Amino acid sequence: MSWNLKTICTISLFILSFSSCPLVESLIVDPYLKERDRLIEDERKLQFGRDIVLQGDEIKANECLMRAKTAEIDHAFQHPEDFLPAQNFLRARKEIERSTVFRILRRMPKGGLFHAHGLAIVSIDKLLRYTYLPNLWICRDRFAFLFSRARPPPLLSLCDDWVPIEERRRAEPNLDQEIKRHLMLSASRNDDINHVWKDFNNLFPAVGGLAVYKPVYKKFMYEAMQELYDDNVMFMELRNSLFPLYDLDGTQHTPEETARTLMKVVKRFCTNNPSFLGIKLIISQSRSVPLDVVKQKIEQFKRWKAEFPDLIIGFDLVGQEDIHHSLLDYREALEGIKDETNFFFHAGETNWYGRQPDHNLYDAIVLNTKRIGHGFALIKHPKLMEIVKEKKIVVEVSPISNQVLKLVGDLRNHPAAHFFATNLPVVITSDDPSLWGATGLSFDFYEAFVGIMSSEADLRALKQLALNSIKYSSLDKREKAKAFKIFNQTWMEFVTELPKSSLCVKAA
């Protein structure tokens, strides 16, 4: 039989048309694609939020959310320079506020906030308003503040020459802008990590002069809760010490009076906003001090914990790990109370590997820490990651803090991507939001959801974050039951209303 061109073409067309039949396609199994699909599915089963099953209105809300997320990421895939989580937050904040994903996240119930520091939780604009209160003095040649009826005496570490702030405002028309500049980090001042940390630490004295004046402290804490409440956050576990508050005549109140003042403010706010569950305190001590000072602080902590058991929940050491004392340096003070104290240690907030800062992770786990603040270096310690997962030691991830304090530039490279890929117990936290112009938790949720998690991560992962913040909180059994009840109610309201909102209707 001879094969001519016409016969060959006819047979070829027949085979092609036959193979495109759906029945035939279903019978043809491509081993390569089968293995590929199996691997993809196996990985998806490992991911954060894998156990959440969306139902009813959650499915519609998720469709809206993922349209917005996919559109944003698809655009950035073609125009990488526009990808906001790859940009320094100090420059990208205003663009993030315009993001549809961010605006959806603002509406979403987020549970609680685990990791924020007491002098950095109120927005800069509100801090600036405090500078218009009467009896405020400012240093003539720097940005230090003090409330007083009469001219304050020179304070060697703070100011040699105080003037009424009105006087300096008359002399400097742009003073308000300068004050704001000295209350938050500036992208233009950023270079190496130690320099940034120095700038960061220099912001606190200015805030402290305002915030520890007793009348301002009451406003400050009330407004801190209001900003969280407006961002759909329902409680806060705050890292702070009990700073002595002061009055106009220079009187300093005891730390115990600070605790009582805070509890009154919290009670008033929760009465006015019953779905907000209040504040707990993690007493914090700088890791820059000698062992004896930490011992003294722990003795204070034990007394305060006994007097205010519903307020104070644990102890932490804070500050730049690269240059200050390790947890091992404080072993003598910490080891003896590890079985009677809840520790919530900052650990592994570093890029170093095999040095003192990342070795703090070993000590934190040996000391039975309940949670790990930052844990940026945890990815370099596979055994510790196993323990974290097994013991359900929560990792408090602060994306924006890690970026502006120079641990990572492009948040796609944040190690928490691996934590989410392997379903470690994670929560998202804000650390010191006011110092980089943020409020609440939504900015950090945005950076995590768009920048760190998989492009495919959806509403299930976000819901898991919120549930983790309740499950692993220090709320007691009754408080947790109330928290879950409130969350479930507000969550259903969110997923019911979102698909009908302009954020979804226009996008559809």
C-alpha positions as CSV (number, residue, x, y, z in Angstrom):
1,M,0.0,0.0,0.0
2,S,1.4,3.4,-0.9
3,W,0.9,6.4,1.4
4,N,0.2,9.5,-0.5
5,L,-0.1,13.0,1.0
6,K,-3.9,13.0,0.7
7,T,-4.3,9.8,2.7
8,I,-1.9,10.9,5.4
9,C,-3.7,14.3,5.8
10,T,-7.1,12.6,6.0
11,I,-5.9,10.1,8.7
12,S,-4.2,12.9,10.6
13,L,-7.4,15.0,10.6
14,F,-9.5,12.1,11.7
15,I,-7.1,11.3,14.7
16,L,-7.1,15.0,15.7
17,S,-10.8,15.3,15.7
18,F,-11.3,12.0,17.5
19,S,-8.8,12.9,20.2
20,S,-10.6,16.2,21.0
21,C,-13.7,14.4,21.9
22,P,-14.4,14.9,25.7
23,L,-14.9,11.2,26.2
24,V,-11.5,10.4,24.8
25,E,-9.8,13.2,26.6
26,S,-11.2,11.9,29.9
27,L,-9.6,8.5,29.1
28,I,-6.2,9.9,28.4
29,V,-4.2,10.4,31.6
30,D,-1.0,12.5,31.3
31,P,1.3,11.0,34.0
32,Y,3.3,14.2,34.1
33,L,0.3,16.5,34.8
34,K,-1.2,13.9,37.2
35,E,2.0,14.0,39.3
36,R,2.2,17.8,39.1
37,D,-1.4,18.2,40.2
38,R,-0.8,15.8,43.1
39,L,2.1,17.8,44.3
40,I,0.2,21.0,44.2
41,E,-2.8,19.5,46.1
42,D,-0.5,18.0,48.7
43,E,1.1,21.4,49.3
44,R,-2.3,23.1,49.5
45,K,-3.3,20.6,52.2
46,L,-0.4,21.9,54.4
47,Q,-1.2,25.6,54.1
48,F,-2.5,28.0,56.7
49,G,-6.3,28.1,56.9
50,R,-6.6,24.6,55.3
51,D,-9.2,23.5,57.8
52,I,-11.6,26.4,57.3
53,V,-14.6,25.5,55.2
54,L,-16.4,28.5,53.7
55,Q,-20.2,28.4,53.6
56,G,-23.0,30.5,52.3
57,D,-22.3,34.2,52.3
58,E,-18.6,33.5,53.0
59,I,-18.2,32.1,49.5
60,K,-19.6,35.2,47.9
61,A,-17.5,37.4,50.1
62,N,-14.4,35.4,49.2
63,E,-15.2,35.8,45.5
64,C,-15.2,39.5,45.9
65,L,-12.1,39.6,48.0
66,M,-10.2,37.4,45.6
67,R,-11.3,39.4,42.5
68,A,-9.7,42.4,44.2
69,K,-6.5,40.5,45.3
70,T,-6.0,38.8,41.9
71,A,-6.5,42.1,40.0
72,E,-3.9,43.8,42.2
73,I,-1.4,41.0,41.9
74,D,-2.0,40.4,38.2
75,H,-1.2,44.1,37.6
76,A,1.9,43.9,39.7
77,F,3.0,40.8,37.9
78,Q,3.2,42.9,34.7
79,H,4.4,46.0,36.5
80,P,6.6,44.9,39.4
81,E,7.4,48.4,40.4
82,D,3.8,48.9,41.4
83,F,3.7,46.0,43.9
84,L,3.1,47.8,47.2
85,P,4.4,45.1,49.7
86,A,7.8,45.4,47.9
87,Q,7.9,49.1,48.7
88,N,8.9,50.6,52.0
89,F,5.7,51.2,53.9
90,L,6.8,54.7,54.9
91,R,6.4,55.6,51.2
92,A,3.6,53.2,50.2
93,R,1.1,53.9,53.0
94,K,-1.1,56.3,51.0
95,E,-1.3,53.9,48.0
96,I,-2.2,51.0,50.3
97,E,-5.1,53.1,51.7
98,R,-6.5,53.3,48.1
99,S,-6.3,49.5,47.6
100,T,-9.6,47.7,47.4
101,V,-8.1,44.8,49.3
102,F,-7.1,47.1,52.1
103,R,-10.5,48.7,52.2
104,I,-12.1,45.2,52.5
105,L,-9.7,44.3,55.3
106,R,-10.6,47.4,57.2
107,R,-14.2,46.1,57.4
108,M,-13.2,42.6,58.4
109,P,-13.3,41.5,62.1
110,K,-9.7,40.6,63.0
111,G,-10.0,39.3,66.6
112,G,-7.4,40.6,69.0
113,L,-4.0,42.4,68.8
114,F,-1.3,40.5,70.6
115,H,1.9,42.5,70.1
116,A,1.9,46.3,70.4
117,H,3.9,48.7,72.6
118,G,2.2,51.1,74.9
119,L,3.7,54.4,73.7
120,A,3.2,53.7,70.0
121,I,-0.4,52.8,69.5
122,V,-2.1,56.2,69.0
123,S,-2.0,57.9,65.6
124,I,0.3,60.8,65.0
125,D,-2.6,63.3,64.3
126,K,-4.0,62.6,67.7
127,L,-0.6,63.0,69.4
128,L,-0.3,66.3,67.7
129,R,-3.7,67.4,69.1
130,Y,-2.3,66.8,72.6
131,T,0.3,69.5,71.9
132,Y,-2.5,72.1,71.9
133,L,-3.6,71.3,75.5
134,P,-2.8,74.1,78.1
135,N,0.4,74.1,80.2
136,L,2.6,72.3,77.7
137,W,6.2,73.2,77.5
138,I,8.7,72.3,74.8
139,C,12.4,72.3,74.8
140,R,13.8,75.4,73.0
141,D,16.1,73.5,70.7
142,R,14.7,70.0,70.5
143,F,11.5,68.0,70.6
144,A,10.9,67.1,74.2
145,F,7.6,67.9,76.0
146,L,6.5,68.4,79.6
147,F,3.2,69.6,81.1
148,S,3.7,72.0,84.0
149,R,2.0,75.1,85.6
150,A,5.4,76.8,85.9
151,R,8.6,76.6,83.9
152,P,10.1,73.2,84.5
153,P,13.6,72.9,85.8
154,P,16.4,71.7,83.5
155,L,16.3,68.0,83.1
156,L,19.9,66.8,82.2
157,S,18.9,64.0,79.9
158,L,15.9,65.7,78.4
159,C,16.2,69.5,78.2
160,D,18.2,72.5,79.5
161,D,15.7,75.2,78.5
162,W,11.9,74.9,78.4
163,V,9.6,77.4,76.7
164,P,5.8,77.5,76.4
165,I,4.9,75.7,73.2
166,E,2.8,78.7,72.0
167,E,6.0,80.8,72.1
168,R,7.9,78.4,69.8
169,R,4.8,78.1,67.5
170,R,4.9,81.8,67.0
171,A,8.6,81.7,66.2
172,E,8.3,78.6,63.9
173,P,5.3,78.6,61.6
174,N,6.0,75.0,60.5
175,L,6.4,73.6,64.0
176,D,3.5,71.2,63.8
177,Q,5.1,69.5,60.7
178,E,8.4,69.3,62.5
179,I,6.7,67.8,65.6
180,K,5.1,65.1,63.4
181,R,8.5,64.5,61.8
182,H,10.0,63.8,65.2
183,L,7.2,61.5,66.3
184,M,7.6,59.0,63.4
185,L,10.2,57.4,61.3
186,S,11.2,58.9,58.0
187,A,12.1,56.9,55.0
188,S,14.7,59.5,54.0
189,R,16.6,58.9,57.3
190,N,16.8,55.1,56.8
191,D,20.1,53.4,56.0
192,D,21.7,50.6,58.1
193,I,19.8,48.7,60.7
194,N,21.6,50.1,63.7
195,H,21.0,53.7,62.5
196,V,17.3,53.0,62.0
197,W,17.0,51.5,65.5
198,K,18.7,54.6,66.9
199,D,16.2,56.8,65.1
200,F,13.4,54.5,66.3
201,N,14.5,54.6,70.0
202,N,14.9,58.4,69.9
203,L,11.1,58.8,69.1
204,F,10.0,57.5,72.5
205,P,11.1,60.3,74.8
206,A,9.0,62.8,72.8
207,V,5.9,60.6,73.0
208,G,6.5,59.8,76.6
209,G,6.5,63.5,77.7
210,L,3.0,63.8,76.3
211,A,1.5,60.4,77.1
212,V,2.6,59.9,80.7
213,Y,0.9,63.1,81.8
214,K,-2.1,61.7,83.7
215,P,-4.9,63.6,81.9
216,V,-3.3,62.8,78.5
217,Y,-2.7,59.2,79.5
218,K,-6.5,58.7,80.0
219,K,-7.2,60.2,76.6
220,F,-4.3,58.3,75.0
221,M,-5.5,54.9,76.2
222,Y,-9.1,55.6,75.4
223,E,-8.3,56.7,71.9
224,A,-5.9,53.7,71.4
225,M,-8.9,51.4,72.1
226,Q,-11.1,53.6,69.8
227,E,-8.7,53.2,66.9
228,L,-8.6,49.5,67.3
229,Y,-12.3,49.2,67.7
230,D,-12.8,51.3,64.5
231,D,-10.5,48.9,62.7
232,N,-12.6,45.9,63.9
233,V,-10.2,44.7,66.6
234,M,-11.8,43.5,69.8
235,F,-9.1,43.4,72.4
236,M,-5.4,44.1,72.9
237,E,-2.6,42.4,74.8
238,L,-0.2,45.4,75.3
239,R,3.5,45.2,76.0
240,N,4.3,48.0,78.4
241,S,5.5,48.8,81.9
242,L,3.6,50.6,84.5
243,F,5.2,54.0,84.0
244,P,4.7,56.5,86.9
245,L,2.2,59.2,85.6
246,Y,2.8,62.8,86.5
247,D,0.6,65.9,87.2
248,L,1.0,69.6,86.5
249,D,2.6,70.3,89.9
250,G,5.2,67.6,89.2
251,T,3.7,65.0,91.4
252,Q,4.6,61.5,90.3
253,H,2.0,58.7,90.9
254,T,3.0,55.2,91.7
255,P,3.0,52.4,89.1
256,E,0.0,50.9,91.0
257,E,-1.9,54.1,90.4
258,T,-1.1,53.8,86.7
259,A,-2.6,50.3,86.7
260,R,-5.8,51.6,88.5
261,T,-6.1,54.5,86.1
262,L,-5.8,52.2,83.1
263,M,-8.4,49.8,84.4
264,K,-10.9,52.7,84.9
265,V,-10.3,53.9,81.4
266,V,-10.7,50.3,80.0
267,K,-13.9,49.8,82.0
268,R,-15.4,53.1,80.7
269,F,-14.5,52.2,77.1
270,C,-15.9,48.7,77.3
271,T,-19.1,50.1,78.9
272,N,-19.5,52.4,76.0
273,N,-18.5,49.7,73.5
274,P,-19.7,46.3,74.8
275,S,-18.2,44.3,72.0
276,F,-14.7,45.4,72.9
277,L,-13.1,43.1,75.5
278,G,-10.4,45.4,77.0
279,I,-6.7,45.3,77.5
280,K,-4.2,43.0,79.2
281,L,-0.7,44.0,80.0
282,I,2.6,42.1,79.4
283,I,5.1,43.8,81.6
284,S,8.2,44.7,79.6
285,Q,11.8,45.5,80.5
286,S,14.5,46.8,78.2
287,R,17.2,44.2,77.5
288,S,19.8,46.9,77.5
289,V,20.0,46.9,81.3
290,P,22.2,44.8,83.7
291,L,21.0,41.6,85.3
292,D,20.3,43.3,88.7
293,V,17.8,45.7,87.1
294,V,15.9,42.8,85.5
295,K,15.8,41.0,88.8
296,Q,14.3,44.1,90.4
297,K,11.8,44.4,87.6
298,I,10.7,40.8,88.0
299,E,10.1,41.4,91.7
300,Q,8.0,44.4,90.7
301,F,6.2,42.3,88.2
302,K,5.4,39.6,90.8
303,R,3.9,42.2,93.1
304,W,1.9,43.8,90.3
305,K,0.6,40.4,89.1
306,A,-0.6,39.6,92.5
307,E,-2.4,42.9,92.9
308,F,-3.8,43.1,89.4
309,P,-4.3,39.5,88.2
310,D,-7.0,40.4,85.7
311,L,-4.8,43.0,84.0
312,I,-1.3,41.7,84.0
313,I,-0.7,38.4,82.1
314,G,3.1,38.0,81.7
315,F,6.6,39.3,81.2
316,D,8.9,40.1,78.3
317,L,12.2,41.7,77.4
318,V,12.3,44.2,74.6
319,G,14.8,46.1,72.5
320,Q,17.3,45.5,69.7
321,E,18.6,41.9,70.0
322,D,21.6,42.5,67.8
323,I,23.3,44.9,70.3
324,H,21.7,44.2,73.7
325,H,21.7,41.4,76.2
326,S,20.6,37.9,75.3
327,L,18.0,35.9,77.2
328,L,20.8,33.7,78.3
329,D,22.5,36.7,80.0
330,Y,19.3,36.9,82.1
331,R,19.0,33.2,82.9
332,E,19.5,33.7,86.6
333,A,16.6,36.0,86.8
334,L,14.2,34.2,84.5
335,E,14.8,30.5,85.1
336,G,13.4,30.5,88.6
337,I,10.0,31.8,87.6
338,K,9.5,30.0,84.3
339,D,6.9,27.6,85.8
340,E,4.9,30.3,87.5
341,T,5.0,33.0,84.9
342,N,3.8,33.4,81.4
343,F,6.6,34.6,79.2
344,F,6.0,36.3,75.8
345,F,9.5,36.8,74.6
346,H,10.7,38.8,71.7
347,A,13.2,36.4,70.1
348,G,14.9,36.0,66.8
349,E,14.2,39.6,65.6
350,T,17.4,39.5,63.5
351,N,18.9,38.6,60.2
352,W,21.9,36.9,61.9
353,Y,22.3,33.1,61.9
354,G,24.3,31.2,64.5
355,R,24.9,34.3,66.7
356,Q,23.5,35.5,70.0
357,P,20.4,37.2,68.6
358,D,18.9,34.2,66.8
359,H,20.0,31.9,69.7
360,N,17.5,33.8,71.8
361,L,15.0,31.4,70.2
362,Y,16.5,28.5,72.0
363,D,16.3,30.2,75.3
364,A,12.7,31.4,74.7
365,I,11.6,27.8,74.1
366,V,13.6,26.4,77.1
367,L,12.0,29.1,79.3
368,N,8.5,27.9,78.1
369,T,7.6,31.1,76.3
370,K,3.9,31.1,75.4
371,R,4.5,33.1,72.2
372,I,7.4,34.4,70.2
373,G,7.6,38.1,69.3
374,H,8.7,38.4,65.7
375,G,10.6,35.1,65.4
376,F,12.1,36.4,62.1
377,A,15.1,34.0,62.4
378,L,12.9,31.0,63.2
379,I,13.0,29.7,59.6
380,K,16.7,29.0,60.1
381,H,16.0,26.6,62.9
382,P,14.0,23.6,61.7
383,K,14.0,21.7,65.0
384,L,12.7,24.8,66.8
385,M,10.0,25.1,64.1
386,E,8.9,21.5,64.9
387,I,8.7,22.4,68.6
388,V,6.7,25.6,67.8
389,K,4.2,23.6,65.8
390,E,4.0,20.7,68.3
391,K,3.6,22.9,71.4
392,K,1.5,25.5,69.6
393,I,3.9,28.4,70.5
394,V,2.4,31.2,68.6
395,V,4.6,33.4,66.3
396,E,3.6,37.0,66.4
397,V,4.5,38.3,62.9
398,S,4.8,42.1,62.4
399,P,5.3,42.6,58.7
400,I,5.6,46.4,58.6
401,S,7.9,46.6,61.6
402,N,10.2,44.0,60.1
403,Q,10.4,46.0,56.9
404,V,10.9,49.5,58.3
405,L,13.4,48.3,60.8
406,K,15.4,46.8,58.0
407,L,15.1,43.0,58.4
408,V,13.4,42.7,54.9
409,G,12.7,45.0,52.0
410,D,10.4,43.1,49.7
411,L,7.8,41.4,51.9
412,R,7.5,38.5,49.4
413,N,10.9,37.5,51.0
414,H,9.6,37.5,54.6
415,P,10.2,34.2,56.4
416,A,6.5,34.1,57.5
417,A,5.8,32.9,53.9
418,H,7.2,29.6,55.1
419,F,5.2,29.7,58.3
420,F,2.0,30.1,56.3
421,A,3.0,27.4,53.8
422,T,3.5,24.9,56.7
423,N,0.6,26.1,58.9
424,L,2.6,27.2,61.9
425,P,0.5,28.9,64.7
426,V,0.7,32.5,63.5
427,V,-1.0,35.8,64.3
428,I,-0.4,39.2,62.7
429,T,0.5,42.1,64.9
430,S,1.4,45.8,64.5
431,D,4.2,46.3,67.0
432,D,4.7,50.2,67.0
433,P,2.2,51.3,64.4
434,S,2.1,55.1,65.1
435,L,5.8,55.4,64.6
436,W,5.4,54.6,60.9
437,G,2.1,56.3,60.4
438,A,-0.2,53.3,60.7
439,T,-3.2,52.6,62.9
440,G,-5.0,49.4,64.0
441,L,-4.2,46.1,62.3
442,S,-5.4,46.4,58.8
443,F,-2.1,47.7,57.3
444,D,-0.2,44.7,58.6
445,F,-3.1,42.3,57.5
446,Y,-2.8,43.8,54.0
447,E,1.0,43.3,53.9
448,A,0.7,39.8,55.1
449,F,-2.3,38.8,52.8
450,V,-1.0,40.4,49.6
451,G,2.7,40.3,50.1
452,I,3.6,37.3,52.3
453,M,0.9,34.7,51.8
454,S,0.4,32.8,48.6
455,S,-1.4,34.6,45.8
456,E,-4.0,31.9,46.2
457,A,-4.5,32.5,50.0
458,D,-8.0,33.6,50.5
459,L,-10.7,34.4,53.2
460,R,-9.9,31.1,54.9
461,A,-6.4,32.2,55.8
462,L,-7.7,35.6,57.1
463,K,-10.4,33.9,59.2
464,Q,-7.8,31.6,60.6
465,L,-5.7,34.6,61.7
466,A,-8.6,36.1,63.5
467,L,-9.5,32.8,65.2
468,N,-5.9,32.2,66.3
469,S,-5.9,35.6,68.0
470,I,-8.8,34.4,70.2
471,K,-7.7,30.8,70.6
472,Y,-4.2,31.6,71.7
473,S,-5.0,34.7,73.7
474,S,-4.7,35.2,77.4
475,L,-8.4,35.7,77.8
476,D,-9.9,33.4,80.5
477,K,-12.4,30.7,79.6
478,R,-15.4,33.0,80.1
479,E,-13.8,35.8,78.1
480,K,-12.9,33.5,75.3
481,A,-16.4,32.2,75.0
482,K,-17.7,35.8,74.8
483,A,-14.9,36.7,72.2
484,F,-15.9,33.8,70.0
485,K,-19.6,34.7,70.2
486,I,-18.9,38.3,69.3
487,F,-16.5,37.3,66.5
488,N,-19.0,34.9,65.0
489,Q,-21.7,37.5,65.0
490,T,-19.6,40.3,63.5
491,W,-18.0,37.9,61.0
492,M,-21.4,36.9,59.6
493,E,-22.4,40.5,59.4
494,F,-19.2,41.2,57.5
495,V,-19.6,38.4,54.9
496,T,-23.3,39.2,54.5
497,E,-22.7,42.9,53.8
498,L,-19.5,42.8,51.8
499,P,-20.9,41.3,48.6
500,K,-23.6,44.0,48.5
501,S,-21.1,46.8,49.1
502,S,-19.7,49.2,46.5
503,L,-16.3,47.4,46.9
504,C,-17.8,44.3,45.4
505,V,-20.6,45.5,43.2
506,K,-18.4,47.8,41.2
507,A,-15.6,45.2,40.9
508,A,-18.1,42.6,39.6
